[in-house]
Amino acid sequence: MSDRELTGLIAAPFTPMDSAGEIDLAGVEPMAAALAANGVNGAFVCGTTGECLSLTVGERMALVERWRAVYLVNESSIPRVP
């Protein structure tokens, strides 16, 4: 956990789902890349878009872990997307 202050734009992205209504974890990476390319400093995952209420705790944790894996912020506040 960092004690850095949040600065800049923090987006509340939707949760990517596949045609069966399951979380599409592979869909996180292109979303993170698009946010980073457009100057977004962070993502408020499972924040304000509402679909989080229909996810299990395990699904929420998997989604957050995937975002952490692809959208980490380094010391210069530039998102690092693989």
Rosetta constraint file for C-alpha pairs under 8 A:
AtomPair CA 7 CA 41 HARMONIC 7.26 0.50
AtomPair CA 8 CA 40 HARMONIC 7.09 0.50
AtomPair CA 8 CA 41 HARMONIC 5.75 0.50
AtomPair CA 9 CA 39 HARMONIC 7.49 0.50
AtomPair CA 9 CA 40 HARMONIC 5.07 0.50
AtomPair CA 9 CA 41 HARMONIC 5.39 0.50
AtomPair CA 9 CA 42 HARMONIC 6.80 0.50
AtomPair CA 10 CA 40 HARMONIC 6.09 0.50
AtomPair CA 10 CA 41 HARMONIC 5.71 0.50
AtomPair CA 10 CA 42 HARMONIC 4.63 0.50
AtomPair CA 10 CA 43 HARMONIC 5.28 0.50
AtomPair CA 10 CA 44 HARMONIC 6.45 0.50
AtomPair CA 11 CA 35 HARMONIC 7.88 0.50
AtomPair CA 11 CA 40 HARMONIC 6.79 0.50
AtomPair CA 11 CA 42 HARMONIC 6.33 0.50
AtomPair CA 11 CA 43 HARMONIC 4.81 0.50
AtomPair CA 11 CA 44 HARMONIC 5.87 0.50
AtomPair CA 12 CA 43 HARMONIC 5.74 0.50
AtomPair CA 12 CA 44 HARMONIC 4.72 0.50
AtomPair CA 12 CA 45 HARMONIC 6.17 0.50
AtomPair CA 12 CA 46 HARMONIC 7.56 0.50
AtomPair CA 12 CA 47 HARMONIC 5.94 0.50
AtomPair CA 12 CA 48 HARMONIC 6.29 0.50
AtomPair CA 12 CA 49 HARMONIC 6.92 0.50
AtomPair CA 13 CA 31 HARMONIC 7.94 0.50
AtomPair CA 13 CA 43 HARMONIC 6.75 0.50
AtomPair CA 13 CA 44 HARMONIC 7.03 0.50
AtomPair CA 13 CA 45 HARMONIC 6.58 0.50
AtomPair CA 13 CA 46 HARMONIC 7.95 0.50
AtomPair CA 13 CA 49 HARMONIC 7.36 0.50
AtomPair CA 14 CA 45 HARMONIC 7.98 0.50
AtomPair CA 14 CA 46 HARMONIC 7.75 0.50
AtomPair CA 14 CA 49 HARMONIC 6.06 0.50
AtomPair CA 14 CA 51 HARMONIC 7.70 0.50
AtomPair CA 15 CA 23 HARMONIC 7.06 0.50
AtomPair CA 15 CA 24 HARMONIC 7.94 0.50
AtomPair CA 15 CA 28 HARMONIC 7.99 0.50
AtomPair CA 15 CA 46 HARMONIC 7.41 0.50
AtomPair CA 15 CA 51 HARMONIC 7.05 0.50
AtomPair CA 15 CA 52 HARMONIC 7.94 0.50
AtomPair CA 16 CA 23 HARMONIC 5.94 0.50
AtomPair CA 16 CA 24 HARMONIC 5.23 0.50
AtomPair CA 16 CA 25 HARMONIC 7.12 0.50
AtomPair CA 16 CA 27 HARMONIC 5.72 0.50
AtomPair CA 16 CA 28 HARMONIC 6.79 0.50
AtomPair CA 17 CA 21 HARMONIC 5.51 0.50
AtomPair CA 17 CA 22 HARMONIC 5.33 0.50
AtomPair CA 17 CA 23 HARMONIC 4.44 0.50
AtomPair CA 17 CA 24 HARMONIC 4.75 0.50
AtomPair CA 17 CA 27 HARMONIC 7.88 0.50
AtomPair CA 18 CA 22 HARMONIC 5.49 0.50
AtomPair CA 18 CA 23 HARMONIC 6.30 0.50
AtomPair CA 18 CA 24 HARMONIC 5.48 0.50
AtomPair CA 23 CA 59 HARMONIC 7.55 0.50
AtomPair CA 23 CA 63 HARMONIC 7.82 0.50
AtomPair CA 24 CA 28 HARMONIC 7.37 0.50
AtomPair CA 25 CA 29 HARMONIC 7.97 0.50
AtomPair CA 25 CA 63 HARMONIC 6.64 0.50
AtomPair CA 25 CA 66 HARMONIC 6.63 0.50
AtomPair CA 27 CA 31 HARMONIC 6.62 0.50
AtomPair CA 28 CA 32 HARMONIC 6.05 0.50
AtomPair CA 28 CA 66 HARMONIC 7.08 0.50
AtomPair CA 28 CA 67 HARMONIC 6.51 0.50
AtomPair CA 28 CA 70 HARMONIC 7.71 0.50
AtomPair CA 29 CA 33 HARMONIC 6.12 0.50
AtomPair CA 29 CA 67 HARMONIC 7.69 0.50
AtomPair CA 29 CA 70 HARMONIC 6.01 0.50
AtomPair CA 29 CA 71 HARMONIC 7.99 0.50
AtomPair CA 29 CA 81 HARMONIC 7.58 0.50
AtomPair CA 30 CA 34 HARMONIC 6.12 0.50
AtomPair CA 31 CA 35 HARMONIC 6.22 0.50
AtomPair CA 32 CA 36 HARMONIC 6.08 0.50
AtomPair CA 32 CA 67 HARMONIC 7.60 0.50
AtomPair CA 32 CA 70 HARMONIC 6.91 0.50
AtomPair CA 32 CA 71 HARMONIC 6.07 0.50
AtomPair CA 32 CA 81 HARMONIC 6.98 0.50
AtomPair CA 33 CA 37 HARMONIC 6.01 0.50
AtomPair CA 33 CA 81 HARMONIC 6.02 0.50
AtomPair CA 34 CA 38 HARMONIC 6.30 0.50
AtomPair CA 35 CA 39 HARMONIC 6.54 0.50
AtomPair CA 35 CA 40 HARMONIC 5.24 0.50
AtomPair CA 36 CA 40 HARMONIC 5.25 0.50
AtomPair CA 36 CA 41 HARMONIC 6.95 0.50
AtomPair CA 36 CA 78 HARMONIC 7.78 0.50
AtomPair CA 36 CA 79 HARMONIC 5.85 0.50
AtomPair CA 36 CA 80 HARMONIC 7.96 0.50
AtomPair CA 36 CA 81 HARMONIC 7.61 0.50
AtomPair CA 41 CA 73 HARMONIC 7.62 0.50
AtomPair CA 41 CA 77 HARMONIC 6.76 0.50
AtomPair CA 41 CA 78 HARMONIC 6.90 0.50
AtomPair CA 41 CA 79 HARMONIC 6.43 0.50
AtomPair CA 42 CA 71 HARMONIC 7.65 0.50
AtomPair CA 42 CA 73 HARMONIC 7.60 0.50
AtomPair CA 42 CA 79 HARMONIC 7.47 0.50
AtomPair CA 44 CA 48 HARMONIC 7.92 0.50
AtomPair CA 45 CA 63 HARMONIC 7.84 0.50
AtomPair CA 45 CA 64 HARMONIC 6.45 0.50
AtomPair CA 45 CA 67 HARMONIC 7.65 0.50
AtomPair CA 46 CA 50 HARMONIC 7.55 0.50
AtomPair CA 46 CA 51 HARMONIC 7.42 0.50
AtomPair CA 46 CA 52 HARMONIC 5.23 0.50
AtomPair CA 46 CA 60 HARMONIC 7.24 0.50
AtomPair CA 46 CA 64 HARMONIC 7.92 0.50
AtomPair CA 47 CA 52 HARMONIC 7.52 0.50
AtomPair CA 51 CA 55 HARMONIC 7.02 0.50
AtomPair CA 52 CA 60 HARMONIC 7.05 0.50
AtomPair CA 55 CA 59 HARMONIC 5.80 0.50
AtomPair CA 55 CA 60 HARMONIC 6.25 0.50
AtomPair CA 56 CA 60 HARMONIC 6.26 0.50
AtomPair CA 57 CA 61 HARMONIC 6.13 0.50
AtomPair CA 58 CA 62 HARMONIC 6.16 0.50
AtomPair CA 59 CA 63 HARMONIC 6.14 0.50
AtomPair CA 60 CA 64 HARMONIC 6.18 0.50
AtomPair CA 61 CA 65 HARMONIC 6.06 0.50
AtomPair CA 62 CA 66 HARMONIC 6.14 0.50
AtomPair CA 63 CA 67 HARMONIC 6.32 0.50
AtomPair CA 64 CA 68 HARMONIC 6.16 0.50
AtomPair CA 65 CA 69 HARMONIC 6.17 0.50
AtomPair CA 66 CA 70 HARMONIC 6.42 0.50
AtomPair CA 67 CA 71 HARMONIC 5.57 0.50
AtomPair CA 67 CA 72 HARMONIC 7.92 0.50
AtomPair CA 68 CA 72 HARMONIC 5.69 0.50
AtomPair CA 70 CA 80 HARMONIC 7.13 0.50
AtomPair CA 70 CA 81 HARMONIC 5.28 0.50
AtomPair CA 70 CA 82 HARMONIC 6.27 0.50
AtomPair CA 71 CA 79 HARMONIC 5.88 0.50
AtomPair CA 71 CA 80 HARMONIC 5.71 0.50
AtomPair CA 71 CA 81 HARMONIC 5.49 0.50
AtomPair CA 72 CA 79 HARMONIC 5.75 0.50
AtomPair CA 72 CA 80 HARMONIC 5.44 0.50
AtomPair CA 72 CA 81 HARMONIC 7.28 0.50
AtomPair CA 73 CA 77 HARMONIC 5.57 0.50
AtomPair CA 73 CA 78 HARMONIC 5.85 0.50
AtomPair CA 73 CA 79 HARMONIC 4.58 0.50
AtomPair CA 73 CA 80 HARMONIC 6.01 0.50
AtomPair CA 74 CA 78 HARMONIC 6.02 0.50
AtomPair CA 74 CA 79 HARMONIC 6.56 0.50
AtomPair CA 74 CA 80 HARMONIC 6.86 0.50
